[in-house]
Amino acid sequence: MSFDDFIKTAWADHGDQPLAVAERLNQSRHLVQNTRQIPAFARLISHVHGEHLADWEAGISLLQSLPCIESAAQSAINTSIATLRSGRGDADALASLTPIEQTTVLASTSSLFAAQQKLALAMDSYSKALATYEKLAPQPEQAPVHRALAVAGNNLAGTLEEQSNRSTTETTAMLLAAQSALKFWALAGTWLEIEHAEYRLCRSALQAGLRDEAIQAAQRCLDGCTQNNAPAFELFFAHAVLAISQKDQDYAFEKHRAAAIAYLEQVPIDEQHWCEAELKELNQ
């Protein structure tokens, strides 16, 4: 198996099989053939051992065993180790890092805390990440920090959306996280990730009662799909969320509901289970 195939399969499997993927990571260090592959490998180690298993020691040990020659590889290892140390509660986890590395770790730690439902810590860590990023001079044009901030914003917003009794502070943090995810995916991602960020922003805006903002984000989501010849899976979600955000407007709701249902019929059978929640909303 190639390195790229290993990483792709591990990401696909880790949600349901975190222990198995952790063992695969431990047994597959030989797949890392050059230092350019280390950031992706290190990020996966940190994610699985941190967010899913809270197995700090095993993750840190595995990261420390990786070869590192180039500075970018060393930085990726350092930030991944610091993320696990922060999750473990080490007060000095950021001490030896550069400002940009600190920002990356704060963002990644926010994702870790969000996954563990430690919402106050997740919000605090993401707020600090954004504040630290704003102080960077000059701000980087392309860097792993953008991806970390984008992923963390998406994760935090999604987690806060699921809370049934959000406080005003949590709602504000949810919106900021969704807006920030969009901002940073625009710097670090493809059209697909930007489209997903628009979807997330729509969902957060709906939860906050901001219907106009939700409709605007949903329309941008659909526009991104249309402009990039998106597959039926993506078009289903874009039309579904645009319909859901306009439930009080019969014509618009029915128009986009019908389009969503039509695209659902084109989605591969083994992917349709991902559409169940939106389909339920469309049929309520």
LOKOL-17210 format. One record per residue (C-alpha): residue in three letters; x, y, z. Coordinates in steps of 0.02 Angstrom, whole numbers, padded with zeros to 5 digits, always signed. Example, Ala and Ser with C-alpha at 12.3 -4.5 7.8 and 13.67 -1.06 7.14 Angstrom:
% LOKOL-17210
ALA+00615-00225+00390SER+00684-00053+00357
***
This chain:
% LOKOL-17210
MET+00000+00000+00000SER+00064+00172-00043PHE+00081+00308+00087ASP-00061+00410+00013ASP-00177+00259+00009PHE-00133+00219+00189ILE-00174+00395+00248LYS-00337+00399+00149THR-00394+00230+00216ALA-00344+00273+00394TRP-00445+00434+00391ALA-00594+00339+00321ASP-00583+00205+00457HIS-00529+00300+00611GLY-00700+00360+00666ASP-00768+00185+00689GLN-00604+00097+00724PRO-00487+00216+00818LEU-00394+00078+00911ALA-00364-00020+00752VAL-00303+00135+00661ALA-00189+00179+00806GLU-00110+00007+00793ARG-00093+00027+00604LEU-00002+00191+00631ASN+00117+00109+00752GLN+00155-00031+00629SER+00168+00077+00473ARG+00308+00200+00506HIS+00405+00117+00365LEU+00282+00194+00242VAL+00354+00365+00279GLN+00487+00377+00144ASN+00525+00562+00150THR+00505+00708+00268ARG+00370+00787+00160GLN+00254+00646+00215ILE+00281+00675+00400PRO+00155+00817+00425ALA+00009+00710+00364PHE+00067+00560+00467ALA+00094+00666+00623ARG-00075+00752+00605LEU-00163+00584+00597ILE-00069+00518+00749SER-00115+00672+00850HIS-00297+00663+00796VAL-00324+00479+00832HIS-00226+00470+00995GLY-00293+00637+01055GLU-00473+00668+01001HIS-00526+00487+00991LEU-00424+00391+01119ALA-00352+00520+01240ASP-00198+00407+01241TRP-00072+00545+01263GLU+00080+00441+01305ALA+00064+00320+01159GLY+00037+00463+01037ILE+00185+00564+01101SER+00298+00411+01098LEU+00250+00370+00919LEU+00277+00549+00863GLN+00448+00555+00946SER+00498+00399+00849LEU+00470+00481+00679PRO+00623+00535+00580CYS+00643+00721+00554ILE+00774+00810+00452GLU+00691+00960+00372SER+00624+01102+00479ALA+00446+01081+00414ALA+00444+00900+00471GLN+00514+00946+00640SER+00383+01082+00660ALA+00243+00960+00618ILE+00307+00838+00748ASN+00331+00975+00878THR+00155+01044+00856SER+00076+00871+00860ILE+00168+00826+01020ALA+00121+00993+01098THR-00062+00964+01053LEU-00062+00799+01146ARG+00031+00877+01292SER-00099+01017+01299GLY-00238+00889+01298ARG-00151+00800+01441GLY-00149+00962+01538ASP+00035+01010+01529ALA+00044+01194+01573ASP+00208+01222+01478ALA+00158+01131+01318LEU+00178+01288+01213ALA+00335+01355+01294SER+00464+01302+01165LEU+00359+01338+01010THR+00364+01482+00888PRO+00211+01598+00883ILE+00144+01516+00725GLU+00167+01343+00802GLN+00077+01401+00958THR-00070+01458+00852THR-00077+01289+00766VAL-00073+01197+00932LEU-00207+01306+01010ALA-00321+01273+00862SER-00287+01086+00863THR-00313+01079+01050SER-00482+01163+01028SER-00534+01021+00912LEU-00473+00896+01039PHE-00574+00975+01179ALA-00728+00993+01069ALA-00722+00807+01029GLN-00719+00772+01216GLN-00866+00891+01248LYS-00755+01005+01353LEU-00838+01156+01276ALA-00771+01293+01388LEU-00593+01235+01357ALA-00626+01215+01171MET-00696+01392+01155ASP-00555+01466+01258SER-00421+01377+01157TYR-00496+01430+00990SER-00515+01610+01049LYS-00331+01611+01098ALA-00284+01534+00930LEU-00372+01673+00836ALA-00296+01807+00946THR-00121+01734+00926TYR-00145+01723+00737GLU-00191+01908+00727LYS-00027+01951+00811LEU+00079+01859+00683ALA+00182+01981+00582PRO+00183+01960+00439GLN+00037+01841+00431PRO+00080+01687+00329GLU+00010+01667+00154GLN+00014+01477+00153ALA+00045+01376+00309PRO-00021+01228+00409VAL-00090+01353+00533HIS-00230+01399+00411ARG-00286+01219+00398ALA-00281+01198+00587LEU-00387+01354+00613ALA-00510+01300+00478VAL-00531+01124+00546ALA-00547+01183+00725GLY-00675+01315+00679ASN-00781+01188+00587ASN-00770+01062+00729LEU-00810+01188+00864ALA-00957+01261+00769GLY-01028+01089+00732THR-01011+01035+00913LEU-01094+01192+00980GLU-01237+01174+00855GLU-01281+01009+00938GLN-01302+01085+01111SER-01485+01096+01159ASN-01464+01234+01289ARG-01330+01347+01219SER-01287+01503+01316THR-01269+01671+01230THR-01081+01652+01246GLU-01086+01483+01162THR-01195+01547+01020THR-01074+01691+00989ALA-00928+01569+00991MET-01021+01453+00871LEU-01045+01591+00743LEU-00867+01653+00759ALA-00801+01477+00737ALA-00906+01447+00580GLN-00857+01615+00506SER-00674+01581+00544ALA-00682+01408+00467LEU-00742+01488+00305LYS-00608+01622+00313PHE-00466+01498+00337TRP-00528+01367+00214ALA-00526+01507+00086LEU-00339+01519+00122ALA-00299+01335+00143GLY-00431+01232+00054THR-00510+01186-00111TRP-00681+01238-00174LEU-00751+01082-00091GLU-00690+01130+00081ILE-00752+01308+00056GLU-00922+01239+00005HIS-00926+01131+00162ALA-00882+01285+00265GLU-01029+01379+00188TYR-01141+01234+00236ARG-01074+01241+00414LEU-01101+01429+00423CYS-01280+01407+00362ARG-01313+01278+00497SER-01237+01387+00633ALA-01335+01539+00575LEU-01497+01438+00580GLN-01458+01383+00757ALA-01428+01565+00803GLY-01593+01619+00725LEU-01507+01718+00587ARG-01612+01660+00441ASP-01554+01789+00313GLU-01371+01748+00346ALA-01412+01563+00336ILE-01496+01583+00166GLN-01348+01682+00100ALA-01224+01549+00156ALA-01332+01410+00084GLN-01342+01500-00083ARG-01153+01519-00088CYS-01140+01334-00047LEU-01250+01292-00196ASP-01159+01417-00308GLY-00993+01333-00267CYS-01065+01164-00313THR-01138+01227-00476GLN-00979+01317-00529ASN-00871+01164-00497ASN-00982+01027-00569ALA-01005+00949-00398PRO-01064+00769-00383ALA-01243+00728-00334PHE-01192+00699-00153GLU-01136+00880-00132LEU-01283+00950-00231PHE-01404+00856-00119PHE-01336+00942+00036ALA-01328+01113-00047HIS-01509+01107-00104ALA-01565+01027+00059VAL-01491+01161+00169LEU-01557+01298+00054ALA-01730+01223+00070ILE-01717+01202+00258SER-01663+01383+00280GLN-01819+01439+00185LYS-01952+01330+00265ASP-02062+01483+00289GLN-02060+01520+00101ASP-02165+01385+00019TYR-02106+01407-00161ALA-01920+01415-00120PHE-01933+01271+00003GLU-02024+01156-00118LYS-01909+01204-00262HIS-01749+01158-00171ARG-01828+01011-00081ALA-01875+00935-00249ALA-01700+00966-00316ALA-01622+00886-00162ILE-01732+00731-00180ALA-01689+00718-00364TYR-01502+00724-00328LEU-01521+00599-00186GLU-01579+00471-00313GLN-01411+00492-00401VAL-01307+00470-00243PRO-01223+00298-00232ILE-01319+00180-00118ASP-01172+00159+00002GLU-01166+00349+00029GLN-01351+00382+00053HIS-01347+00348+00240TRP-01251+00511+00261CYS-01404+00602+00193GLU-01531+00534+00317ALA-01532+00681+00439GLU-01562+00811+00302LEU-01692+00700+00220LYS-01785+00688+00384GLU-01785+00878+00400LEU-01849+00897+00223ASN-01994+00780+00259GLN-02047+00856+00425
***
